[in-house]
Amino acid sequence: MIHTRELLDSVTSQSVLGGEVLARAVDALAACETAVIACATGMLAEKDADEPRASVDQDLDCADVTAATRRILTRHSGHDPALLTAQVEACLIACRRSHELCSRHAEHHEHCRICAEATEQASDACRDVLDAVRA
């Protein structure tokens, strides 16, 4: 298993975000990406896969946005705070929308409950990154 904080601290171009905020965000986004993909797969396996189509689409969009954001954060050097802010804001929107949809099904589907938790944690991490960038 990768120790994200240790790995990021070993990189010579340190982020202006601070190691703890950055490592927490990278880990939360990786967990979110995994959860939303698994949740979308779980919804597609349901008897009536047409019913949760919006949730599947939102989860897959969220997976793509979180993956891109995680990669940008992992290599972030602070050279373009405007780009970072825009990307993290987009990620926050994607995570919140997936969270809203999956929360509705969390009582009936374990994968939706796990997805709702992961998207909430990723949203919190995105807010922490935005606070650090704006500080």
DSSP file (Angstrom, degrees, kcal/mol; ACC not computed):
  #  RESIDUE AA STRUCTURE BP1 BP2  ACC     N-H-->O    O-->H-N    N-H-->O    O-->H-N    TCO  KAPPA ALPHA  PHI   PSI    X-CA   Y-CA   Z-CA
    1    1 A M              0   0    0      0, 0.0     2,-0.3     0, 0.0     0, 0.0   0.000 360.0 360.0 360.0 139.9    0.0    0.0    0.0
    2    2 A I        -     0   0    0      1,-0.0     2,-1.0     4,-0.0     3,-0.1  -0.617 360.0-142.4 -80.1 136.0    1.2    3.5   -0.8
    3    3 A H     >  -     0   0    0     -2,-0.3     4,-2.6     1,-0.2     5,-0.2  -0.834  18.7-165.8 -97.0  95.0    1.7    5.9    2.1
    4    4 A T  H  > S+     0   0    0     -2,-1.0     4,-3.0     1,-0.2     5,-0.3   0.869  81.0  49.2 -55.8 -47.8    0.5    9.0    0.3
    5    5 A R  H  > S+     0   0    0      1,-0.2     4,-2.5     2,-0.2    -1,-0.2   0.937 113.5  47.1 -60.5 -46.6    1.7   11.6    2.8
    6    6 A E  H  > S+     0   0    0      2,-0.2     4,-1.0     1,-0.2    -1,-0.2   0.907 114.1  48.1 -61.4 -42.9    5.2   10.0    2.9
    7    7 A L  H >< S+     0   0    0     -4,-2.6     3,-0.6     1,-0.2     4,-0.5   0.942 113.4  46.0 -63.7 -48.3    5.3    9.8   -0.9
    8    8 A L  H >< S+     0   0    0     -4,-3.0     3,-1.0     1,-0.2    -2,-0.2   0.859 109.2  55.5 -65.3 -35.3    4.2   13.4   -1.4
    9    9 A D  H 3< S+     0   0    0     -4,-2.5    -1,-0.2    -5,-0.3    -2,-0.2   0.757 101.7  59.5 -66.9 -23.2    6.6   14.7    1.2
   10   10 A S  T << S+     0   0    0     -4,-1.0     2,-0.3    -3,-0.6    -1,-0.2   0.603  82.6  99.6 -82.1 -10.3    9.4   13.0   -0.7
   11   11 A V  S <  S-     0   0    0     -3,-1.0    -3,-0.0    -4,-0.5    -4,-0.0  -0.584  71.9-140.1 -78.6 135.4    8.8   15.1   -3.9
   12   12 A T  S    S+     0   0    0     -2,-0.3     2,-1.3     1,-0.2    -1,-0.1   0.828  90.2  68.7 -69.8 -31.3   11.1   18.0   -4.2
   13   13 A S  S    S-     0   0    0     -3,-0.0    -1,-0.2    62,-0.0     2,-0.1  -0.718  81.9-156.1 -90.5  94.0    8.5   20.4   -5.5
   14   14 A Q        -     0   0    0     -2,-1.3     2,-0.2     1,-0.1    -5,-0.1  -0.395  13.8-116.7 -72.0 143.5    6.4   20.8   -2.4
   15   15 A S    >   -     0   0    0     -7,-0.1     3,-0.9     1,-0.1    62,-0.1  -0.497   7.6-133.8 -79.2 147.1    2.8   21.9   -2.7
   16   16 A V  T 3  S+     0   0    0      1,-0.2    -1,-0.1    -2,-0.2    61,-0.1   0.584 100.5  74.0 -72.1  -9.8    1.5   25.2   -1.3
   17   17 A L  T 3  S-     0   0    0      1,-0.1     4,-0.3    59,-0.1    -1,-0.2   0.744 106.1-114.4 -76.3 -23.6   -1.4   23.2    0.1
   18   18 A G    <>  -     0   0    0     -3,-0.9     4,-2.3     3,-0.1     5,-0.2   0.171  23.4 -93.7  92.7 141.6    0.5   21.5    2.8
   19   19 A G  H  > S+     0   0    0      1,-0.2     4,-2.7     2,-0.2     5,-0.2   0.854 118.9  49.3 -59.9 -42.1    1.3   17.8    3.1
   20   20 A E  H  > S+     0   0    0      2,-0.2     4,-2.5     1,-0.2     5,-0.2   0.939 113.7  44.3 -68.1 -47.0   -1.7   16.8    5.3
   21   21 A V  H  > S+     0   0    0     -4,-0.3     4,-2.2     2,-0.2    -2,-0.2   0.923 117.2  47.2 -61.5 -44.8   -4.4   18.5    3.2
   22   22 A L  H  X S+     0   0    0     -4,-2.3     4,-2.5     2,-0.2    -2,-0.2   0.935 113.6  45.7 -65.0 -48.1   -2.9   17.3    0.0
   23   23 A A  H  X S+     0   0    0     -4,-2.7     4,-2.5    -5,-0.2     5,-0.2   0.904 112.9  50.8 -63.9 -42.0   -2.4   13.7    1.1
   24   24 A R  H  X S+     0   0    0     -4,-2.5     4,-2.6    -5,-0.2    -1,-0.2   0.911 112.0  47.8 -62.0 -41.8   -5.9   13.5    2.6
   25   25 A A  H  X S+     0   0    0     -4,-2.2     4,-2.6    -5,-0.2     5,-0.2   0.928 111.2  49.4 -65.8 -45.3   -7.4   14.9   -0.6
   26   26 A V  H  X S+     0   0    0     -4,-2.5     4,-1.9     1,-0.2    -2,-0.2   0.925 115.1  44.6 -60.8 -44.5   -5.5   12.5   -2.8
   27   27 A D  H  X S+     0   0    0     -4,-2.5     4,-2.3     2,-0.2    -2,-0.2   0.913 113.6  49.4 -66.4 -42.5   -6.6    9.5   -0.7
   28   28 A A  H  X S+     0   0    0     -4,-2.6     4,-2.3    -5,-0.2    94,-0.2   0.889 111.9  48.6 -65.1 -38.7  -10.2   10.7   -0.4
   29   29 A L  H  X S+     0   0    0     -4,-2.6     4,-2.6     2,-0.2    -1,-0.2   0.869 110.1  51.2 -70.7 -35.8  -10.5   11.1   -4.2
   30   30 A A  H  X S+     0   0    0     -4,-1.9     4,-2.0    -5,-0.2    -2,-0.2   0.925 112.8  45.9 -64.5 -43.7   -9.0    7.7   -4.9
   31   31 A A  H  X S+     0   0    0     -4,-2.3     4,-2.4     2,-0.2    -2,-0.2   0.890 113.0  50.7 -65.2 -39.3  -11.5    6.1   -2.5
   32   32 A C  H  X S+     0   0    0     -4,-2.3     4,-2.9    86,-0.2     5,-0.3   0.928 108.0  51.8 -64.0 -46.2  -14.3    8.1   -4.1
   33   33 A E  H  X S+     0   0    0     -4,-2.6     4,-1.7     1,-0.2    -1,-0.2   0.925 112.5  45.9 -57.4 -45.5  -13.3    7.1   -7.6
   34   34 A T  H  X S+     0   0    0     -4,-2.0     4,-2.3     1,-0.2    -1,-0.2   0.921 113.7  49.2 -62.7 -45.1  -13.3    3.4   -6.6
   35   35 A A  H  X S+     0   0    0     -4,-2.4     4,-2.6     1,-0.2    -2,-0.2   0.904 110.5  48.1 -65.2 -43.0  -16.7    3.7   -4.7
   36   36 A V  H  X S+     0   0    0     -4,-2.9     4,-2.3     2,-0.2    -1,-0.2   0.863 112.4  49.3 -70.6 -33.1  -18.6    5.5   -7.5
   37   37 A I  H  X S+     0   0    0     -4,-1.7     4,-2.2    -5,-0.3    -1,-0.2   0.933 113.9  45.8 -67.7 -44.3  -17.4    3.0  -10.1
   38   38 A A  H  X S+     0   0    0     -4,-2.3     4,-2.4     2,-0.2    -2,-0.2   0.892 112.9  50.8 -64.6 -38.8  -18.4    0.1   -7.9
   39   39 A C  H  X S+     0   0    0     -4,-2.6     4,-2.5     2,-0.2    -2,-0.2   0.920 109.2  49.9 -65.5 -43.7  -21.7    1.8   -7.2
   40   40 A A  H  X S+     0   0    0     -4,-2.3     4,-2.1     1,-0.2    -1,-0.2   0.910 111.5  49.5 -60.4 -41.5  -22.4    2.4  -10.9
   41   41 A T  H  X S+     0   0    0     -4,-2.2     4,-1.1     1,-0.2    -2,-0.2   0.907 110.2  51.2 -63.3 -41.8  -21.6   -1.3  -11.5
   42   42 A G  H  < S+     0   0    0     -4,-2.4     4,-0.4     1,-0.2     3,-0.2   0.888 109.7  49.3 -63.0 -40.0  -23.9   -2.4   -8.7
   43   43 A M  H >< S+     0   0    0     -4,-2.5     3,-1.1     1,-0.2    -1,-0.2   0.878 107.8  53.9 -68.4 -36.5  -26.8   -0.3  -10.1
   44   44 A L  H 3< S+     0   0    0     -4,-2.1    -1,-0.2     1,-0.2    -2,-0.2   0.765 103.2  58.4 -67.6 -23.6  -26.3   -1.7  -13.5
   45   45 A A  T 3< S+     0   0    0     -4,-1.1    -1,-0.2    -3,-0.2    -2,-0.2   0.584  84.7 106.9 -81.4 -10.2  -26.6   -5.2  -12.1
   46   46 A E  S <  S-     0   0    0     -3,-1.1     3,-0.4    -4,-0.4    -3,-0.0  -0.244  85.5-110.2 -66.1 158.4  -30.1   -4.4  -10.6
   47   47 A K  S    S+     0   0    0      1,-0.3     2,-0.8     2,-0.1     3,-0.1   0.910 114.7  38.1 -56.4 -46.1  -33.1   -6.0  -12.3
   48   48 A D    >   +     0   0    0      1,-0.2     3,-0.9     2,-0.0    -1,-0.3  -0.762  68.4 170.7-110.1  85.5  -34.3   -2.7  -13.7
   49   49 A A  T 3  S+     0   0    0     -2,-0.8    -1,-0.2    -3,-0.4    -2,-0.1   0.647  70.5  68.6 -71.6 -14.8  -31.1   -0.9  -14.7
   50   50 A D  T >  S+     0   0    0      1,-0.2     3,-1.4     2,-0.1    -1,-0.2   0.839  89.3  64.1 -72.4 -31.5  -33.1    1.9  -16.5
   51   51 A E  T <  S+     0   0    0     -3,-0.9     3,-0.4     1,-0.3    -1,-0.2   0.917 106.7  39.3 -60.6 -46.9  -34.4    3.3  -13.2
   52   52 A P  T 3> S+     0   0    0      0, 0.0     4,-2.4     0, 0.0     3,-0.4   0.189  79.2 120.0 -90.2  21.3  -31.1    4.3  -11.8
   53   53 A R  H <> S+     0   0    0     -3,-1.4     4,-2.7     1,-0.3     5,-0.2   0.873  73.6  51.0 -54.3 -42.5  -29.7    5.6  -15.1
   54   54 A A  H  > S+     0   0    0     -3,-0.4     4,-2.5    -4,-0.2    -1,-0.3   0.895 111.0  49.0 -63.0 -39.2  -29.2    9.1  -13.8
   55   55 A S  H  > S+     0   0    0     -3,-0.4     4,-2.6     2,-0.2    -2,-0.2   0.899 111.0  49.6 -67.0 -40.0  -27.3    7.8  -10.8
   56   56 A V  H  X S+     0   0    0     -4,-2.4     4,-2.5     2,-0.2     5,-0.2   0.946 112.7  47.1 -62.8 -48.3  -25.1    5.6  -13.0
   57   57 A D  H  X S+     0   0    0     -4,-2.7     4,-2.3     1,-0.2    -2,-0.2   0.919 113.5  48.3 -59.8 -44.2  -24.3    8.5  -15.3
   58   58 A Q  H  X S+     0   0    0     -4,-2.5     4,-2.6    -5,-0.2    -1,-0.2   0.906 111.1  50.5 -64.9 -41.4  -23.5   10.8  -12.3
   59   59 A D  H  X S+     0   0    0     -4,-2.6     4,-2.4     2,-0.2    -1,-0.2   0.909 111.3  47.7 -63.1 -41.9  -21.3    8.2  -10.7
   60   60 A L  H  X S+     0   0    0     -4,-2.5     4,-1.9     2,-0.2    -2,-0.2   0.887 112.1  49.4 -68.7 -37.6  -19.3    7.7  -13.9
   61   61 A D  H  X S+     0   0    0     -4,-2.3     4,-2.4    -5,-0.2    -2,-0.2   0.923 111.1  50.8 -62.2 -43.5  -18.9   11.5  -14.4
   62   62 A C  H  X S+     0   0    0     -4,-2.6     4,-3.0     1,-0.2     5,-0.3   0.894 107.1  53.9 -61.6 -41.0  -17.8   11.7  -10.7
   63   63 A A  H  X S+     0   0    0     -4,-2.4     4,-2.1     1,-0.2    -1,-0.2   0.922 110.6  46.3 -60.1 -44.1  -15.2    9.0  -11.3
   64   64 A D  H  X S+     0   0    0     -4,-1.9     4,-2.1     2,-0.2    -2,-0.2   0.921 115.0  45.6 -65.3 -43.8  -13.7   10.8  -14.2
   65   65 A V  H  X S+     0   0    0     -4,-2.4     4,-2.5     1,-0.2     5,-0.2   0.912 113.3  48.9 -68.7 -42.1  -13.6   14.2  -12.5
   66   66 A T  H  X S+     0   0    0     -4,-3.0     4,-2.7    -5,-0.2    -1,-0.2   0.890 110.4  52.1 -66.1 -36.7  -12.1   12.8   -9.3
   67   67 A A  H  X S+     0   0    0     -4,-2.1     4,-2.1    -5,-0.3    -2,-0.2   0.936 112.4  44.7 -63.5 -45.7   -9.5   10.9  -11.2
   68   68 A A  H  X S+     0   0    0     -4,-2.1     4,-2.2     2,-0.2    -2,-0.2   0.913 114.8  48.6 -64.8 -42.0   -8.4   14.0  -13.1
   69   69 A T  H  X S+     0   0    0     -4,-2.5     4,-2.7     1,-0.2     5,-0.2   0.911 109.6  52.3 -65.1 -42.3   -8.4   16.1   -9.9
   70   70 A R  H  X S+     0   0    0     -4,-2.7     4,-2.4     1,-0.2    -1,-0.2   0.910 110.2  48.5 -59.9 -43.2   -6.4   13.5   -8.0
   71   71 A R  H  X S+     0   0    0     -4,-2.1     4,-1.6     2,-0.2    -1,-0.2   0.908 111.8  48.9 -65.0 -41.6   -3.8   13.4  -10.7
   72   72 A I  H  < S+     0   0    0     -4,-2.2     4,-0.4     1,-0.2    -2,-0.2   0.919 113.4  47.1 -64.3 -43.0   -3.6   17.2  -10.8
   73   73 A L  H >< S+     0   0    0     -4,-2.7     3,-0.9     1,-0.2    -2,-0.2   0.894 107.2  57.5 -64.9 -39.4   -3.3   17.4   -7.0
   74   74 A T  H 3< S+     0   0    0     -4,-2.4    -1,-0.2     1,-0.3    -2,-0.2   0.862 118.5  31.0 -61.7 -36.3   -0.6   14.6   -6.9
   75   75 A R  T 3< S+     0   0    0     -4,-1.6    -1,-0.3    -5,-0.1    -2,-0.2   0.322  89.4 140.1-102.8   8.2    1.7   16.6   -9.2
   76   76 A H    <   +     0   0    0     -3,-0.9   -59,-0.1    -4,-0.4    -3,-0.1  -0.264  20.3 169.4 -61.0 129.3    0.5   20.1   -8.0
   77   77 A S        -     0   0    0    -62,-0.1    -1,-0.2   -61,-0.1   -63,-0.1   0.400  52.6-111.2-117.7  -3.0    3.3   22.6   -7.7
   78   78 A G  S    S+     0   0    0      2,-0.1    -2,-0.1   -63,-0.1   -63,-0.0   0.585  78.2 127.1  86.2  10.2    1.2   25.7   -7.1
   79   79 A H  S    S+     0   0    0      1,-0.3    -3,-0.0     2,-0.1    -1,-0.0   0.770  78.8  29.3 -72.8 -25.0    2.1   27.3  -10.4
   80   80 A D     >  +     0   0    0      1,-0.1     4,-2.1     2,-0.1     3,-0.3  -0.659  60.2 170.1-137.9  81.1   -1.5   27.9  -11.5
   81   81 A P  H  > S+     0   0    0      0, 0.0     4,-2.6     0, 0.0     5,-0.2   0.799  79.9  59.9 -62.8 -28.2   -3.9   28.4   -8.5
   82   82 A A  H  > S+     0   0    0      2,-0.2     4,-2.3     1,-0.2     5,-0.2   0.923 107.4  44.7 -66.2 -43.3   -6.8   29.4  -10.9
   83   83 A L  H  > S+     0   0    0     -3,-0.3     4,-2.6     2,-0.2     5,-0.2   0.930 114.2  49.3 -64.8 -45.4   -6.7   26.1  -12.7
   84   84 A L  H  X S+     0   0    0     -4,-2.1     4,-2.7     1,-0.2     5,-0.2   0.924 111.3  49.5 -60.2 -44.7   -6.4   24.1   -9.4
   85   85 A T  H  X S+     0   0    0     -4,-2.6     4,-2.5     1,-0.2    -1,-0.2   0.929 111.8  47.9 -61.3 -46.1   -9.3   26.0   -8.0
   86   86 A A  H  X S+     0   0    0     -4,-2.3     4,-2.1     2,-0.2    -1,-0.2   0.911 113.7  47.6 -61.8 -42.7  -11.5   25.5  -11.0
   87   87 A Q  H  X S+     0   0    0     -4,-2.6     4,-2.2     2,-0.2    -2,-0.2   0.922 113.5  46.3 -65.9 -44.4  -10.7   21.8  -11.1
   88   88 A V  H  X S+     0   0    0     -4,-2.7     4,-2.4     2,-0.2    -1,-0.2   0.870 111.0  52.9 -68.9 -35.5  -11.3   21.2   -7.4
   89   89 A E  H  X S+     0   0    0     -4,-2.5     4,-2.1    -5,-0.2    -1,-0.2   0.908 109.6  49.1 -63.7 -41.0  -14.6   23.2   -7.6
   90   90 A A  H  X S+     0   0    0     -4,-2.1     4,-2.4     1,-0.2    -2,-0.2   0.896 111.1  50.4 -63.5 -39.8  -15.7   20.9  -10.5
   91   91 A C  H  X S+     0   0    0     -4,-2.2     4,-2.7     2,-0.2     5,-0.2   0.904 107.5  53.0 -64.8 -41.5  -14.8   17.9   -8.4
   92   92 A L  H  X S+     0   0    0     -4,-2.4     4,-2.5     2,-0.2    -1,-0.2   0.913 109.8  48.6 -60.0 -43.7  -16.8   19.2   -5.5
   93   93 A I  H  X S+     0   0    0     -4,-2.1     4,-2.4     2,-0.2    -2,-0.2   0.936 112.1  48.3 -61.7 -47.0  -19.8   19.6   -7.7
   94   94 A A  H  X S+     0   0    0     -4,-2.4     4,-2.1     1,-0.2    -2,-0.2   0.907 113.3  47.4 -62.0 -42.3  -19.5   16.1   -9.1
   95   95 A C  H  X S+     0   0    0     -4,-2.7     4,-2.5     2,-0.2    -1,-0.2   0.910 111.5  50.3 -66.7 -42.0  -19.1   14.6   -5.7
   96   96 A R  H  X S+     0   0    0     -4,-2.5     4,-2.5    -5,-0.2    -2,-0.2   0.905 110.7  49.5 -63.7 -40.6  -22.0   16.5   -4.2
   97   97 A R  H  X S+     0   0    0     -4,-2.4     4,-2.0     2,-0.2    -1,-0.2   0.918 112.5  46.5 -67.3 -42.4  -24.3   15.4   -7.1
   98   98 A S  H  X S+     0   0    0     -4,-2.1     4,-2.9    -5,-0.2     5,-0.3   0.917 112.0  52.8 -62.9 -41.4  -23.3   11.7   -6.7
   99   99 A H  H  X S+     0   0    0     -4,-2.5     4,-2.4     1,-0.2    -2,-0.2   0.924 107.4  51.1 -59.7 -45.5  -23.8   12.0   -3.0
  100  100 A E  H  X S+     0   0    0     -4,-2.5     4,-0.8     1,-0.2    -1,-0.2   0.922 115.4  41.4 -58.7 -45.7  -27.3   13.4   -3.4
  101  101 A L  H  < S+     0   0    0     -4,-2.0     4,-0.5     1,-0.2     3,-0.5   0.921 117.0  45.8 -71.7 -44.1  -28.4   10.6   -5.7
  102  102 A C  H >X S+     0   0    0     -4,-2.9     3,-1.1     1,-0.2     4,-0.6   0.833 103.9  63.3 -70.8 -30.8  -26.7    7.7   -3.9
  103  103 A S  H >< S+     0   0    0     -4,-2.4     3,-0.7    -5,-0.3     4,-0.4   0.840  95.6  61.1 -60.5 -31.9  -27.9    8.9   -0.5
  104  104 A R  T 3< S+     0   0    0     -4,-0.8    -1,-0.3    -3,-0.5    -2,-0.2   0.767 113.6  34.8 -65.4 -25.2  -31.5    8.3   -1.7
  105  105 A H  T X> S+     0   0    0     -3,-1.1     4,-2.0    -4,-0.5     3,-1.1   0.339  86.3 104.2-110.7   4.8  -30.7    4.6   -2.2
  106  106 A A  T << S+     0   0    0     -3,-0.7     7,-0.3    -4,-0.6    -1,-0.1   0.799  77.2  55.7 -62.2 -31.1  -28.4    4.1    0.8
  107  107 A E  T 34 S+     0   0    0     -4,-0.4    -1,-0.3     1,-0.2     3,-0.1   0.781 117.1  35.1 -70.9 -26.0  -31.0    2.3    2.9
  108  108 A H  T <4 S+     0   0    0     -3,-1.1     2,-0.4     1,-0.2    -2,-0.2   0.677 118.6  44.9-103.5 -21.3  -31.6   -0.3    0.2
  109  109 A H     X  -     0   0    0     -4,-2.0     4,-1.8     1,-0.1     3,-0.4  -0.977  59.2-155.2-133.3 122.0  -28.2   -0.8   -1.4
  110  110 A E  H  > S+     0   0    0     -2,-0.4     4,-2.6     1,-0.2     5,-0.2   0.874  98.2  57.0 -60.4 -39.0  -24.9   -1.2    0.4
  111  111 A H  H  > S+     0   0    0      1,-0.2     4,-2.1     2,-0.2    -1,-0.2   0.852 106.6  49.7 -64.6 -32.0  -23.0    0.1   -2.6
  112  112 A C  H  > S+     0   0    0     -3,-0.4     4,-2.7    -7,-0.2    -6,-0.3   0.872 109.7  51.2 -71.5 -37.1  -25.0    3.3   -2.5
  113  113 A R  H  X S+     0   0    0     -4,-1.8     4,-2.0    -7,-0.3    -2,-0.2   0.940 113.1  44.7 -63.2 -46.6  -24.3    3.7    1.2
  114  114 A I  H  X S+     0   0    0     -4,-2.6     4,-2.5     1,-0.2    -2,-0.2   0.907 113.8  50.5 -64.0 -41.8  -20.6    3.3    0.7
  115  115 A C  H  X S+     0   0    0     -4,-2.1     4,-2.8    -5,-0.2     5,-0.3   0.912 108.2  52.3 -62.4 -43.6  -20.7    5.6   -2.3
  116  116 A A  H  X S+     0   0    0     -4,-2.7     4,-1.7     1,-0.2    -1,-0.2   0.899 111.4  47.2 -60.8 -41.1  -22.5    8.3   -0.3
  117  117 A E  H  X S+     0   0    0     -4,-2.0     4,-2.3     2,-0.2    -2,-0.2   0.927 113.3  47.9 -65.2 -45.2  -19.9    8.1    2.4
  118  118 A A  H  X S+     0   0    0     -4,-2.5     4,-2.3     1,-0.2   -86,-0.2   0.892 111.9  48.9 -65.9 -40.0  -17.0    8.2    0.0
  119  119 A T  H  X S+     0   0    0     -4,-2.8     4,-2.2     2,-0.2    -1,-0.2   0.848 110.6  51.7 -70.1 -32.2  -18.4   11.2   -1.9
  120  120 A E  H  X S+     0   0    0     -4,-1.7     4,-2.3    -5,-0.3    -2,-0.2   0.921 111.1  47.0 -67.2 -43.4  -19.1   13.1    1.3
  121  121 A Q  H  X S+     0   0    0     -4,-2.3     4,-2.2     2,-0.2    -2,-0.2   0.891 112.5  49.8 -65.3 -39.0  -15.5   12.5    2.4
  122  122 A A  H  X S+     0   0    0     -4,-2.3     4,-2.5   -94,-0.2    -1,-0.2   0.896 109.2  52.2 -66.5 -39.3  -14.2   13.6   -1.0
  123  123 A S  H  X S+     0   0    0     -4,-2.2     4,-2.3     2,-0.2    -2,-0.2   0.923 109.6  49.2 -60.6 -44.3  -16.4   16.7   -0.8
  124  124 A D  H  X S+     0   0    0     -4,-2.3     4,-2.0     1,-0.2    -2,-0.2   0.912 111.0  49.8 -60.8 -42.9  -14.9   17.6    2.6
  125  125 A A  H  X S+     0   0    0     -4,-2.2     4,-2.2     1,-0.2    -1,-0.2   0.891 109.1  52.2 -64.3 -39.6  -11.4   17.1    1.2
  126  126 A C  H  X S+     0   0    0     -4,-2.5     4,-2.6     1,-0.2    -1,-0.2   0.912 108.4  50.6 -62.9 -41.7  -12.2   19.3   -1.8
  127  127 A R  H  X S+     0   0    0     -4,-2.3     4,-2.4     1,-0.2    -1,-0.2   0.893 109.1  51.9 -62.8 -38.9  -13.4   22.1    0.6
  128  128 A D  H  X S+     0   0    0     -4,-2.0     4,-2.2     2,-0.2    -1,-0.2   0.908 109.9  48.9 -63.0 -42.0  -10.2   21.7    2.6
  129  129 A V  H  X S+     0   0    0     -4,-2.2     4,-2.6     2,-0.2     5,-0.2   0.932 111.2  49.4 -63.2 -45.7   -8.1   22.1   -0.6
  130  130 A L  H  X S+     0   0    0     -4,-2.6     4,-2.2     1,-0.2    -2,-0.2   0.904 110.4  50.6 -62.4 -40.4  -10.1   25.2   -1.7
  131  131 A D  H  X S+     0   0    0     -4,-2.4     4,-0.8     1,-0.2    -1,-0.2   0.907 111.8  48.0 -62.2 -40.9   -9.6   26.7    1.8
  132  132 A A  H  < S+     0   0    0     -4,-2.2     3,-0.3     1,-0.2    -2,-0.2   0.881 111.8  49.0 -68.3 -38.5   -5.9   26.1    1.6
  133  133 A V  H  < S+     0   0    0     -4,-2.6    -1,-0.2     1,-0.2    -2,-0.2   0.889 113.7  46.4 -67.4 -38.7   -5.6   27.6   -1.9
  134  134 A R  H  <        0   0    0     -4,-2.2    -1,-0.2     1,-0.2    -2,-0.2   0.593 360.0 360.0 -81.1 -10.7   -7.5   30.7   -0.9
  135  135 A A     <        0   0    0     -4,-0.8    -1,-0.2    -3,-0.3    -2,-0.1   0.487 360.0 360.0 -73.6 360.0   -5.6   31.2    2.3
